[in-house]
């Protein structure tokens, strides 16, 4: 309640619709179940497995780090919430700039594809592994491309999306070639 009272008006002041600001806050409140020092779900799991609660909490955060990007995607693209209140300016009751109240399913499908690719790149980068272990430059490249995929201008996210697909294809082919070479050496 305190976070909603303190942060809600600030997020609205930054240009988010009231509903979107509250969904942002709600999402992070739910995420507190795995985030230390609260981490109720992680601490409950630690008591069941008789593991160290703080280590379990930090492991849960590492495993679920991708979910912390979703509220920022809501903030950038409030149409994902699929209700008009998410795109209404609280100051004047009109739609936010760029929105007219209609739903474009083609745009929404493209946006979902972009989000899926960006989250795949982020999760593989933070895990440091895709088909095989990633080098530091590959991790940095994946994170940078993921950020660019979520950018607004078509020129940026279009090139970044193509780059993301190319990077994953290159990594897959390189991994497959190395696996084939290893198998040939063993024979």
N, C-alpha and C positions, 0 to 999 in steps of 0.2 A: 504494500500500500504506500509505504514511504517513497519507494522508487517511482511509482506511478505519479505521486503528487509532486515530486521534485523534478523528475526527468521528463515526464509527459509534456508539460508546457514548454520545456526547453526544446524538445524535438519538434514540437509544433512550430515553435519560433524559427526553427531551421528550415521550415518549408514542408514538413510532412503533414499529411492529413491526420486528424486526431485519432481516427481508428487505426491507421498505420503505425502511429507512434505507440499506441497502447499494445498493438500486436508485437511490436519490437520488444517492448518491455516484458510482455507476457512470455515470449519465446525465451528470453534470457532467464526469466524466473523459473521456467521449466528446466532449462539447462543447468540450473544450480544444483539439481539432483546429482550431477556427476562432477561438479566443480568444487574443489576444496576452497575454503574450509567447511562449507556447508555439506555438500556431497553425501546427502542422506542415502541415496541408492548405492553409491560406491562403498560407503561405510557399512551398510547392511550386507553387501556382498562380501566385504572383508571379514565380517564377523562369521558368516557362513563358512568361508574358506579358511578361516583362522590365519589370514594374512595381515600384513601391516596396513592399517586404514589409510594413512597418507599416501603410501606407495600405490595402493589400489586406486585412490582418488586421482593421482597424477597419471596413472595408466589409463584410467577411464577418460581423462581429458585428452590424452594423446590419441586414443582410439576414436573419440567423438569430436575431434577438433574441427572437422568439416562442418558440423552442424552449427558452429558459431558464425559461419559466413551467411547462412540463410537469412537472418534478420536484416543484414545489410542489403541483400538482394531484394527483400521486401521494400526497403527504403528507396532503392534505386528504381524499382519496377513495382509500384503499388498495385498495378492491374493484376498481379499474380494472386492477390487476395480474393479476386473475383466478385467484389461487391462495390457498388457505387460509393459508399462512404469512405472507401480507401483512397479515392481520387477526388474528394471534395475538399476545397480550401476552407479551413475553419474560420478564416477571417471574413470571407464574403459569401460563403455558401455556394459558390460556383465551382465548376470543375477546375482542377489544377491545369496549368499550362500543358498543352499537348494531349489532353484527354477530353472526350466529348460524351462519355457515358456509354458508348457502344463497345462491343467486344469483338475483336478481330481474331478469329481462331487460327488463322495462318500465322499471324504475328506471335500469338501465344505459343504455338507449336515450335516456332523458331526460337523463341525465348527459352522454352523448356529444353530444347536441344543444346543451346548455348550454356545453360546452367548445368546440365548433365556433363558436358565436356569439361567445363571449368571445374566442377567438383571432382571429376575423375582425375584431372591434372593435379589439383591441390592435394587430394588424398594420396595419390601415388608419390607426390613430391614429399609430403610430410612423413610418409612411411619409409621413403628412401628406397622404394622397390616397385617395380612394375613386373616385367617378365624376369628380370634379374635386378641386382642392386644398381641403383642410380649413382652416377658420379655427381659431385657438388655442382658442376656447371649445368648438368641436366636438371637437378632439383631447382636451381635458380631459374632456369629457362622455363620450366613447367609453371612455376609460381607467377612469373612475369606474364606468360601467355594467358594464364587463367584470369589475371586481373584485366588484361586487355580484352578478353572475350566478353567480360561484363561491362565494358565501356559503352557509352551511348552512341557515338557516331558510327554509322554503317561502315565507313572506310576503315575504321580501326578494328571493330569486332569481326568484320568479314575476313580481313587478312589474318587476324589472330586465330579465328576459328579454323581457317585453312592451315595455318601454321601448327595449331594444336593437333589436327588430324595427321599432318605430315610428320610431326615429331613422334607421335605414338606409332605410326606406320614404320618409321625409320628404326625406332627402338625394337619393335616386334621383329622386323626383318633381320636386324643385327643380332638379336638374341637367337633367332632361329638358325642363322648362319653359324654362330658360335657353337650352338648345340649340335648341329650337323657335323661341324669340324671335330668336335670333341668325341662324338660317336664314331667317326671314321678313324680317329687315332686309336680308339679302344679296340677296334676290330683289327 
